């Protein structure tokens, strides 16, 4: 069973090492520890993690503003993938968005990230555009996806 915990300026020090480890294992160009620290001080940012047996199993970071959500970062520990944690974290984002009466959720995803794309499509996201050369590390384009609520 997973427990969802909000990451805040008060508790991020407790989780940061585990979060950064998952980030490094999940992305070609991982966020720095500083990027996570900045998010907990951003008033439009929401940062949640899933704990399984008191270990960080995954997290989601997103902004809620102007009746929209922008998904920034979603990752699940490699040993915890395909167990529904990504979906659980996304559902938390949907729940918080509904409470704020958001109208749409936006995200960018690499075409090569097939598992993330499948998750987003299964949750109802649709491709609405592409951003050529969006990812600086590989110059890969981004698929822009949107879910209308």
Residue pairs with C-beta under 8 A, 6 or more apart in sequence:
1 52
2 50
2 51
2 52
2 57
2 85
2 88
3 50
3 51
3 52
4 48
4 49
4 50
4 51
4 88
4 89
4 92
5 11
5 15
5 48
5 49
5 50
5 51
6 46
6 47
6 48
7 15
7 19
7 36
7 40
7 47
7 48
7 49
7 59
8 40
8 47
9 40
9 41
12 36
12 37
12 40
12 47
15 49
15 56
16 33
16 36
16 37
18 55
18 56
19 36
19 49
19 56
19 59
20 30
20 31
20 33
20 36
22 56
22 58
22 59
22 75
22 76
22 77
23 30
23 31
23 36
23 73
23 75
24 30
25 77
25 78
26 75
26 76
26 78
27 75
28 135
28 137
28 138
29 135
29 136
29 137
31 73
36 47
36 61
39 45
39 47
39 61
39 72
40 47
42 63
44 63
44 64
44 65
45 61
45 62
45 63
45 72
46 60
46 61
46 62
46 63
46 64
46 93
46 96
47 59
47 60
47 61
48 59
48 60
48 61
48 89
48 92
48 93
49 56
49 57
49 58
49 59
49 60
50 56
50 57
50 58
50 59
50 76
50 85
50 88
50 89
51 57
52 80
52 85
55 77
56 77
57 76
57 77
57 80
57 85
58 74
58 75
58 76
58 77
58 80
58 85
58 86
58 89
59 73
59 74
59 75
59 89
60 71
60 73
60 74
60 89
60 90
60 92
60 93
61 72
61 73
61 74
62 69
62 70
62 71
62 72
62 93
62 105
63 69
63 70
63 72
64 96
64 97
64 100
64 102
67 100
67 101
67 102
67 103
67 104
68 102
68 103
68 104
68 105
68 106
69 93
69 97
69 102
69 104
69 105
69 106
70 105
70 106
70 107
71 93
71 105
71 106
71 107
74 86
74 89
74 90
74 116
76 85
76 86
76 89
81 115
86 116
86 119
87 119
87 122
87 123
90 119
90 123
93 105
94 105
94 149
97 105
97 149
98 149
102 149
103 148
103 149
104 146
104 147
104 148
104 149
105 125
105 146
105 147
105 149
106 144
106 145
106 146
107 120
107 125
107 144
107 145
107 146
108 131
108 134
108 142
108 143
108 144
108 145
109 116
109 117
109 120
109 142
109 143
109 145
110 116
110 135
110 138
110 140
110 142
110 143
111 117
111 140
111 141
111 143
112 140
117 143
120 145
120 147
123 147
124 147
125 145
125 146
125 147
126 145
126 146
126 147
127 143
127 144
127 145
128 144
128 145
128 146
129 143
129 144
130 141
130 142
130 143
130 144
131 141
131 142
131 144
132 141
133 139
133 140
133 141
134 140
134 141
134 142
135 141
135 142
